[in-house]
Amino acid sequence: MFNVDQILKALQTDPGTQRTAMTGAAGLAAGMLLSGGKPGKLFGNAVKIGAVAAVGGLAYKAWQNHQAKQAGQADAPTPGEDAFIPAPGHDEEREELGKSLVRAMIAAAKADDRIDADEKEAIFKKLETMALSSEEKAWVFDELSSPLDLNAVAQRADTPEHAAEIYAASLVAITADTAAERAYLDALASKLKLDPALVAEIHRTAGEHAPQQARVVGDTYQPTGNL
C-alpha cells in the first residue's frame, strides 16, 4: 500500500522552517488542513485524517466557496466530498490520488531548483530509515530525480475535482514567493484548465495571495511583469 503520509514526512528535510520546499507538504502529512489561515491552523480532526484527506478538504472547501459566488449558478450541481476524498474502502483510488498529489508537490518544489543535490541526499537517507517498501522508495527516488515535467503533473487530473486538488497540493508544497514558483503555479492552472476564479478561491482558502500572471510557451512557462 502506497503510504502517502510517511513519504511526505520523509520529504520534510527542514522541520524547523515552515513553508520551504516540501515542508508544507510534510505538514499536511501530519494532518494540517489550511482553512482560511496560515500553516499551523488545524481544522477539526485534521491531525487524524492524513494528507490526501487534508488536500481534498482544502480543494472541496474552495470549490464550494467558488460555486456559491458564481452568479446564476445557484442550481449547478455541487460535487460531493467523495469526488475529492475517496470513500473508505476505495484503497486503490486513494493510492492513485495520493501518488498524483505527491508528484504535484515534488514538481512544485522543483520549480525554482530548491531541491538540490544535498537536499536529495538528505531525503534519500531519511527514506532509508523509514518503514517503506522498496517499491515506494524507488518511486520517490524516480520522482525526485526526473526532470520537471508540467504535462506529466497535469495529465494526472482525470476529473475537474482532481485538477483542483493537484493545484492545491502544489500550492501548499511551496512558499510561492519567487518568480519561478508563481509562474509555475500559473502555468499549472492553465494546463489543468482551472477557472481563474476557482484558482483565486483555492489561494484564499489556503491563506495565500493569488499568483502573478504568467504565459505558457509550448511546454514551458515564463513569468510576465514584475513580481
C-alpha positions, -999 to +999 in steps of 0.1 A: +000+000+000+014+034-010+019+053+022+015+089+013+019+103+048+051+085+055+066+096+022+057+132+028+073+130+062+105+118+046+104+147+021+105+172+050+142+180+053+139+212+073+115+207+102+125+240+118+112+261+089+077+265+077+066+266+041+100+260+025+103+234-003+084+203+008+079+214+044+044+225+037+037+191+022+051+173+052+029+194+074-001+181+055+012+146+062+007+154+099-029+164+091-025+201+086-056+215+068-054+251+057-088+266+061-085+303+055-055+307+077-017+302+077+001+270+084-004+257+119-042+263+120-059+229+124-094+222+111-115+197+131-099+162+132-072+171+106-045+156+127-060+122+121-072+124+086-039+123+067-025+142+037-049+130+009-079+140+030-063+173+041-056+184+005-090+171-006-107+190+022-089+222+011-099+218-025-135+208-016-140+239+006-125+262-021-148+246-048-179+251-026-169+288-019-163+293-056-196+278-067-215+298-041-201+331-056-209+323-092-238+345-104-266+324-120-251+291-109-274+285-079-288+254-095-255+240-107-248+205-092-222+205-064-199+175-064-199+156-031-170+153-008-162+118-022-153+134-055-123+149-037-117+124-009-122+087-018-146+069+005-133+043+030-126+010+012-116+027-021-080+020-014-068+018-050-084+051-058-069+068-027-035+054-036-036+067-072-048+101-059-020+101-033+006+095-060-008+123-081-006+147-051+029+137-041+040+141-077+025+175-079+042+186-046+076+174-057+072+190-091+063+223-075+093+222-053+115+218-084+101+249-099+129+272-086+155+244-082+152+243-044+157+205-044+194+205-049+218+175-047+223+180-010+186+180-003+180+150-024+207+131-005+191+141+028+157+129+016+172+096+004+189+090+037+156+097+056+137+074+033+161+046+040+153+048+077+115+047+073+092+017+071+085+020+034+086-008+008+114-009-018+088-001-044+077+031-026+113+042-021+121+036-057+090+056-068+101+086-047+137+083-060+125+084-096+102+114-089+130+134-073+155+125-100+133+131-130+132+165-148+104+188-141+075+179-164+045+201-162+025+180-186+030+148-165+016+166-135-014+179-153-022+146-170-029+131-137-061+152-134-087+128-146-116+149-132-121+186-126-121+179-089-088+161-090-074+190-111-083+214-082-066+190-057-034+188-078-033+226-079-040+228-041-013+203-033+012+222-055+003+255-037+008+242-002+041+224-010+060+257-017+061+293-004+051+307-038+073+337-031+096+336-061+090+345-098+097+309-108+072+294-083+045+319-092+050+314-129+049+276-124+016+278-105+001+300-132+012+276-159-001+246-140-035+263-136-036+268-173-026+232-181-053+220-156-079+242-173-089+257-140-113+286-138-092+316-126-119+324-101-115+289-086-077+293-085-081+325-066-105+308-042-080+279-036-055+306-027-079+324-004-088+291+013-052+283+018-045+318+031-023+327+001-022+356-024-033+348-060-004+340-083+012+365-107+001+360-142+025+341-165+023+329-200+028+294-212+050+289-242+049+254-256+056+231-227+075+257-206+063+286-185+076+322-184+066+349-159+053+382-172+055+416-154+073+423-122+069+401-092 
